[in-house]
Amino acid sequence: MFSTVLVANRGEIALRVVRACREAGIRSVAVYSTADRDSAAVRCADAAVHIGPPPAKSSYLSIPAIIEAARAVGADAIHPGYGFLSEDPDFAEVCAAHGITFIGPPPEVMQRLGDKAAARAAMADAGLPVLPGSCGALSSPGQAAEIADRIGFPVILKAVAGGGGRGMRVVREPGALARAYGETRAQARAVFGDERVYMEKFVDNARHIEVQVLCDMHGGAIHLGERDCSVQRRHQKLIEEAPAAGLDPGVRDAMCDAALQGAKAVGYVGAGTFEFVVSAAQEFHLMEVNCRLQVEHPVTEMVTGIDLVHEQLRIAAGAPLTMRQDDVVIRGAAIECRVNAEDPENDFVPTPGTLEEFVAPGGPFVRVDTHAFAGWRIGPDYDSLLAKVIAWAPDREAARARAARALDEFRVEGGGVRTTIPFLRRIIDHPAFGAATHTTTLVDAIVRGDEGSDVSPDLPQPQWLSHSTQYAKAGLAPWVSSDEASPNGQDAQPAVL
C-alpha cells in the first residue's frame, strides 16, 4: 500500500479522500489554492501544500505545481478526485514519468475514452448499443445536417472533450442546426480548449441510468449495480438514487453486463462509470464512460456497503479485487441530494458569501458529505456544491421520506447566500418522482410550475444560462466546475453509427 497520497482536488471530495487515507493508515497531503487555505481538507490532512492563486488554471489545473508538491512531500501516489485533472491522460503520464502512481485508469484508456466521439466508436466495436449519430467529430454544418437527416430530429450536439454537463445543445428542427453547431463549437473551445463536436440522436422523456464498475490490474471486473441520475438541470445532476426504481430486471442485468463488457474491451482499471440513456420503452444505449469517481458515488456505497475510495487505493496499489460479482448484494435504497449555493428563484445564479450558520442534518442512516462549516466563505472561483445529503432506508419510499426530513433539518444562512434546498424539496415531493415515473424533463416541469407533469414541450435551447454567464450577470469571476474534466482527444474520422 502507499505511504503518502497527495490529494489533487478541493472541497468535499478532497476531504472524502483524506478521510479514506486516514482509515487506511496512509499519510495524506492536501493541496490548496490561496482561497482554500482554511478549508476542511487542509485542516484534516496530515500535511498541506499551497499550489497557487484562486484561479483553477493556476492551482488545481497546474500540473507542474501539483507534481512539485507531490515531490516535495514524498508522495508515492496522487488521488485526483473528480473533475479538474481526474480524466487528463497527460497528467497521468506525467505522474508515471516521476514515479508517482496515478489513482485511476491507465493514460491510454483515459485517452481513448476521454474523447467522447472516439469512445462511442470503441464501445460500438465492443458490441455495446450506442445511439445513432456520428462516430467521430463533425467537420462542418453541412455534414451535421446530412447526419441529422439520416437519424432524424431531435438530435443533440456534444463537445468531444466535454464533461460536467457542459458543451451540449439539443436541436429539434433543421433550421436551428447550423447556429447550434457554431454555438456548441464556440462553447467547447472556450470551456475545454477543444472545439470539436459530435452528434447523437436525442431521446425525449428518457431516463439517465449509470453503472458503477470496479476493475483490477489482473483482469478482475465487477459491477456494483446501477444509479438513476435523471433529475438534472441543464444536463447537470441534482438528485441521484440507487438502485433505479421501476427498471425492468432484465434490462438492469443487460445494462450491467454491457458495462462490464465495455470495461474489459478497453482494459479498464479502477473505478469507472458507464452512462446510459433509457427510453420509455426501456431500450438502453450507451452515452459515455467516465474514468473517475462520480459525485454521486455515495448512493452506491450505501446500498452495497463497499467503500469505493478504499477500493480505488487498493486497486492502484496493485491488489486484486477481494470480491466476486456474487459477493455484491444491493440492500435497500439510497437517495442523494446535491445542495448548491445557488438561487433557484433567479435562474440558479450562484450566490457566494460567508456562511454564518451551517448545521447539517443527522439521524439514523443519513450521511452528509460536505466541506462547509460556519465561517467558511463560498467564493466565486469554483463550483457551488456545498454538500451532498444521502439518505438510506430499506425501501425507496422510506428513503424518500428520510431525505425530505434531512433536507428540512438543514440550516444554511449567510449574507447573500441562497441554496437549492427548497427546490430539492419540491423535487422530492413531486408526484412523478414519488411514483418513480420521472425522466430528465422533471426539472423543466417544476420550473414551469407544472407540478403534475414532467413532460417537456419543445422549448428553445438552452433554457438556463451557463454558469459562466450567470457569474457575469452577477459581476463575479467565471465559474469553474470541479466536476469537469477537459481531456484532449485525438481527431477521429466522422461517420454514422
C-alpha positions, 0 to 999 in steps of 0.5 A: 500500500502507499505511504503518502497520497497527495490529494489533487482536488478541493472541497468535499471530495478532497476531504472524502479522500483524506478521510479514506487515507486516514482509515487506511493508515496512509499519510495524506497531503492536501493541496490548496489554492490561496482561497482554500487555505482554511478549508476542511481538507487542509485542516484534516490532512496530515500535511498541506501544500499551497499550489497557487492563486484562486484561479483553477488554471493556476492551482488545481489545473497546474500540473507542474505545481501539483507534481512539485508538491507531490515531490516535495512531500514524498508522495508515492501516489496522487488521488485526483478526485473528480473533475479538474485533472481526474480524466487528463491522460497527460497528467497521468503520464506525467505522474508515471514519468516521476514515479508517482502512481496515478489513482485511476485508469491507465493514460491510454484508456483515459485517452481513448475514452476521454474523447467522447466521439472516439469512445462511442466508436470503441464501445460500438466495436465492443458490441455495446448499443450506442445511439445513432449519430456520428462516430467521430467529430463533425467537420462542418454544418453541412455534414451535421445536417446530412447526419441529422437527416439520416437519424432524424430530429431531435438530435443533440450536439456534444463537445468531444472533450466535454464533461460536467454537463457542459458543451451540449445543445439539443436541436429539434428542427433543421433550421436551428442546426447550423447556429447550434453547431457554431454555438456548441463549437464556440462553447467547447473551445472556450470551456475545454480548449477543444472545439470539436463536436459530435452528434447523437440522436436525442431521446425525449422523456428518457431516463439517465441510468449509470453503472458503477464498475470496479476493475483490477490490474489482473483482469478482475471486473465487477459491477456494483449495480446501477444509479438513476441520475435523471433529475438534472438541470441543464444536463447537470445532476441534482438528485441521484438514487440507487438502485433505479426504481421501476427498471425492468430486471432484465434490462438492469442485468443487460445494462450491467453486463454491457458495462462490464463488457465495455470495461474489459474491451478497453482494459479498464482499471479502477473505478469507472462509470458507464452512462446510459440513456433509457427510453420509455420503452426501456431500450438502453444505449450507451452515452459515455464512460467516465474514468473517475469517481462520480459525485454521486458515488455515495448512493452506491456505497450505501446500498452495497456497503463497499467503500469505493475510495478504499477500493480505488487505493487498493486497486492502484496499489496493485491488489486484486479485487477481494470480491466476486460479482456474487459477493455484491448484494444491493440492500435497500435504497439510497437517495442523494441530494446535491445542495448548491449555493445557488438561487433557484428563484433567479435562474440558479445564479450562484450566490457566494458569501460567508456562511454564518450558520451551517448545521447539517442534518443527522439521524439514523442512516443519513450521511452528509458529505460536505466541506462547509462549516460556519465561517467558511466563505463560498467564493466565486472561483469554483463550483457551488456544491456545498454538500451532498445529503444521502439518505438510506432506508430499506425501501425507496419510499422510506428513503424518500421520506428520510431525505425530505426530513434531512433536507428540512433539518438543514440550516444554511444562512449567510449574507447573500447566500441562497441554496437549492434546498427548497427546490430539492424539496419540491423535487422530492415531493413531486408526484412523478418522482414519488411514483418513480415515473420521472425522466430528465424533463422533471426539472423543466416541469417544476420550473414551469410550475407544472407540478403534475407533469414532467413532460417537456414541450419543445422549448428553445435551447438552452433554457438556463444560462451557463454558469459562466454567464450567470457569474457575469450577470452577477459581476463575479469571476467565471465559474469553474466546475470541479466536476469537469474534466477537459481531456484532449482527444485525438481527431477521429474520422466522422461517420454514422453509427 
